[in-house]
Amino acid sequence: MTKMSLVIVSILALTVMAPGHAEIIPSSMEQVRVEVSSKDHDCLARNIFYESANEPTEGKVAVGIVTLNRSQDDRFPNSICGVVRQRTILERVSTVTTQVKSWFKVTEVKTQIRRQVAVCQFSWNCEGKKTKPNALDVRWEESKQIAHELLSGGFVDLRFKYQDAIYFHAVHIRPTWSKSKNRIERVGGHIFYGDRK
């Protein structure tokens, strides 16, 4: 075999072996399989179910991704169950007006009352839905399957699409915080957001 033939054969062999046509996943999306407890799996499945049971599959997956994204963000608890159960303490201020009567006049006195209120990050947690969903409900089975696939590194395309998603809300409400966020997508009855960069 001549040197030229050897070079051509070598180039052909490298071309066939090199996966140049393979899909490249950005390094930020490379998934390391994380061992999680069955408790974390259950928390993720419940959050998917109670927040999006009637949503299309993409909506369920997006809710799961938001939950996982939060568990990796320093602003939120560092476990899936911690994220799902998180409550935020808000201070509510209300003004009460009372009338004080004296001999000569009536004076209005305004008093500010401050109270702290715990607000659930995921509304179903504050609505008393603590029991497991009905085992015969196909939506519960689907939620468990989606949780399992997410925890196994599945749904790569949707993980890429929602990689910055940290927030979502139902379409019938307009929270004030949404104006300061980057809208990612509306899926079914929810709108998903990330932080503005």
MILUM-523381 format. One record per residue (C-alpha): residue in one letter; y, x, z; residue number from 1. Coordinates in pm, whole numbers, always signed. Example, Ala and Ser with C-alpha at 12.3 -4.5 7.8 and 13.67 -1.06 7.14 Angstrom:
% residues 2
(a, (-450, +1230, +780), 1)
(s, (-106, +1367, +714), 2)
% end
This chain:
% residues 197
(m, (+0, +0, +0), 1)
(t, (+339, +143, -99), 2)
(k, (+625, +176, +146), 3)
(m, (+810, -108, -28), 4)
(s, (+509, -340, -2), 5)
(l, (+467, -249, +364), 6)
(v, (+833, -334, +435), 7)
(i, (+805, -669, +255), 8)
(v, (+484, -761, +441), 9)
(s, (+645, -663, +774), 10)
(i, (+953, -876, +705), 11)
(l, (+736, -1172, +606), 12)
(a, (+525, -1134, +921), 13)
(l, (+836, -1125, +1143), 14)
(t, (+983, -1427, +966), 15)
(v, (+668, -1632, +1019), 16)
(m, (+639, -1532, +1387), 17)
(a, (+1008, -1570, +1475), 18)
(p, (+1099, -1920, +1592), 19)
(g, (+1435, -1919, +1416), 20)
(h, (+1416, -2291, +1347), 21)
(a, (+1337, -2383, +1706), 22)
(e, (+1583, -2597, +1898), 23)
(i, (+1808, -2384, +2115), 24)
(i, (+1896, -2528, +2454), 25)
(p, (+2220, -2399, +2606), 26)
(s, (+2161, -2183, +2912), 27)
(s, (+2339, -2439, +3133), 28)
(m, (+2075, -2693, +3037), 29)
(e, (+1771, -2474, +3097), 30)
(q, (+1563, -2664, +3345), 31)
(v, (+1377, -2491, +3622), 32)
(r, (+1105, -2714, +3756), 33)
(v, (+1196, -2781, +4116), 34)
(e, (+938, -2884, +4369), 35)
(v, (+1057, -3196, +4543), 36)
(s, (+896, -3403, +4809), 37)
(s, (+748, -3745, +4746), 38)
(k, (+1037, -3873, +4961), 39)
(d, (+1292, -3732, +4715), 40)
(h, (+1096, -3880, +4425), 41)
(d, (+1101, -4218, +4600), 42)
(c, (+1477, -4193, +4671), 43)
(l, (+1547, -4113, +4306), 44)
(a, (+1324, -4396, +4182), 45)
(r, (+1489, -4646, +4420), 46)
(n, (+1836, -4540, +4312), 47)
(i, (+1742, -4580, +3946), 48)
(f, (+1584, -4919, +4020), 49)
(y, (+1857, -5069, +4240), 50)
(e, (+2146, -4936, +4032), 51)
(s, (+2004, -4998, +3685), 52)
(a, (+1681, -5203, +3684), 53)
(n, (+1811, -5433, +3411), 54)
(e, (+1969, -5157, +3203), 55)
(p, (+1825, -4998, +2887), 56)
(t, (+1619, -4681, +2935), 57)
(e, (+1917, -4455, +2861), 58)
(g, (+2115, -4629, +3136), 59)
(k, (+1834, -4574, +3385), 60)
(v, (+1801, -4209, +3287), 61)
(a, (+2179, -4159, +3312), 62)
(v, (+2182, -4299, +3668), 63)
(g, (+1901, -4059, +3755), 64)
(i, (+2090, -3767, +3600), 65)
(v, (+2406, -3852, +3797), 66)
(t, (+2196, -3848, +4114), 67)
(l, (+2044, -3509, +4026), 68)
(n, (+2382, -3367, +3918), 69)
(r, (+2531, -3464, +4252), 70)
(s, (+2249, -3293, +4442), 71)
(q, (+2345, -2969, +4261), 72)
(d, (+2720, -3009, +4327), 73)
(d, (+2871, -2857, +4644), 74)
(r, (+3084, -3168, +4701), 75)
(f, (+2774, -3379, +4768), 76)
(p, (+2465, -3345, +4988), 77)
(n, (+2214, -3088, +4858), 78)
(s, (+1910, -3317, +4848), 79)
(i, (+1828, -3621, +4638), 80)
(c, (+1783, -3847, +4943), 81)
(g, (+2106, -3708, +5091), 82)
(v, (+2295, -3800, +4775), 83)
(v, (+2143, -4148, +4759), 84)
(r, (+2222, -4222, +5126), 85)
(q, (+2568, -4061, +5132), 86)
(r, (+2848, -4256, +5289), 87)
(t, (+3214, -4170, +5261), 88)
(i, (+3447, -4238, +5550), 89)
(l, (+3766, -4405, +5431), 90)
(e, (+4067, -4478, +5642), 91)
(r, (+4204, -4826, +5592), 92)
(v, (+4559, -4895, +5703), 93)
(s, (+4684, -5246, +5752), 94)
(t, (+5017, -5368, +5880), 95)
(v, (+5037, -5650, +6132), 96)
(t, (+5366, -5828, +6188), 97)
(t, (+5430, -5997, +6519), 98)
(q, (+5733, -6180, +6647), 99)
(v, (+5885, -6080, +6977), 100)
(k, (+6111, -6343, +7129), 101)
(s, (+6389, -6262, +7369), 102)
(w, (+6665, -6475, +7516), 103)
(f, (+6894, -6426, +7224), 104)
(k, (+6688, -6353, +6918), 105)
(v, (+6348, -6324, +6751), 106)
(t, (+6254, -5976, +6635), 107)
(e, (+5972, -5891, +6400), 108)
(v, (+5768, -5588, +6499), 109)
(k, (+5542, -5422, +6246), 110)
(t, (+5242, -5228, +6369), 111)
(q, (+5012, -5020, +6157), 112)
(i, (+4644, -5044, +6240), 113)
(r, (+4420, -4764, +6119), 114)
(r, (+4045, -4802, +6105), 115)
(q, (+3770, -4599, +5953), 116)
(v, (+3518, -4763, +5725), 117)
(a, (+3195, -4609, +5593), 118)
(v, (+3148, -4682, +5223), 119)
(c, (+2817, -4619, +5045), 120)
(q, (+2829, -4406, +4731), 121)
(f, (+2563, -4634, +4583), 122)
(s, (+2633, -4997, +4668), 123)
(w, (+2270, -5107, +4711), 124)
(n, (+2247, -4890, +5023), 125)
(c, (+2516, -5098, +5193), 126)
(e, (+2361, -5425, +5081), 127)
(g, (+2052, -5393, +5301), 128)
(k, (+1800, -5323, +5024), 129)
(k, (+1586, -5097, +5240), 130)
(t, (+1242, -5226, +5148), 131)
(k, (+1045, -5099, +4852), 132)
(p, (+1071, -5302, +4533), 133)
(n, (+782, -5529, +4443), 134)
(a, (+494, -5309, +4323), 135)
(l, (+418, -5559, +4045), 136)
(d, (+770, -5540, +3902), 137)
(v, (+751, -5351, +3571), 138)
(r, (+1109, -5232, +3622), 139)
(w, (+999, -5054, +3941), 140)
(e, (+714, -4885, +3754), 141)
(e, (+956, -4776, +3483), 142)
(s, (+1201, -4643, +3744), 143)
(k, (+925, -4438, +3909), 144)
(q, (+816, -4302, +3570), 145)
(i, (+1173, -4204, +3475), 146)
(a, (+1219, -4033, +3814), 147)
(h, (+896, -3841, +3761), 148)
(e, (+997, -3730, +3410), 149)
(l, (+1345, -3625, +3525), 150)
(l, (+1200, -3421, +3810), 151)
(s, (+958, -3260, +3563), 152)
(g, (+1242, -3151, +3330), 153)
(g, (+1207, -3435, +3079), 154)
(f, (+1475, -3619, +2880), 155)
(v, (+1631, -3292, +2757), 156)
(d, (+1859, -3464, +2501), 157)
(l, (+1996, -3707, +2762), 158)
(r, (+2030, -3427, +3018), 159)
(f, (+2251, -3246, +2767), 160)
(k, (+2454, -3561, +2695), 161)
(y, (+2508, -3638, +3066), 162)
(q, (+2518, -3281, +3197), 163)
(d, (+2868, -3334, +3339), 164)
(a, (+2818, -3691, +3462), 165)
(i, (+2891, -3724, +3833), 166)
(y, (+3029, -4079, +3853), 167)
(f, (+2965, -4424, +3711), 168)
(h, (+3070, -4781, +3774), 169)
(a, (+2988, -5129, +3651), 170)
(v, (+3190, -5241, +3349), 171)
(h, (+3328, -5547, +3530), 172)
(i, (+3528, -5334, +3776), 173)
(r, (+3810, -5087, +3714), 174)
(p, (+3825, -4834, +3997), 175)
(t, (+4147, -4636, +4025), 176)
(w, (+3958, -4305, +4030), 177)
(s, (+3827, -4363, +3676), 178)
(k, (+4172, -4291, +3528), 179)
(s, (+4151, -3929, +3645), 180)
(k, (+3800, -3868, +3507), 181)
(n, (+3657, -3781, +3167), 182)
(r, (+3472, -4079, +3019), 183)
(i, (+3134, -3976, +2880), 184)
(e, (+2962, -4297, +2767), 185)
(r, (+2919, -4666, +2822), 186)
(v, (+2555, -4771, +2841), 187)
(g, (+2465, -5132, +2910), 188)
(g, (+2661, -5246, +3214), 189)
(h, (+2782, -4902, +3329), 190)
(i, (+3041, -4645, +3226), 191)
(f, (+2967, -4279, +3308), 192)
(y, (+3224, -4009, +3383), 193)
(g, (+3260, -3640, +3457), 194)
(d, (+3544, -3437, +3604), 195)
(r, (+3830, -3336, +3378), 196)
(k, (+3828, -2964, +3310), 197)
% end
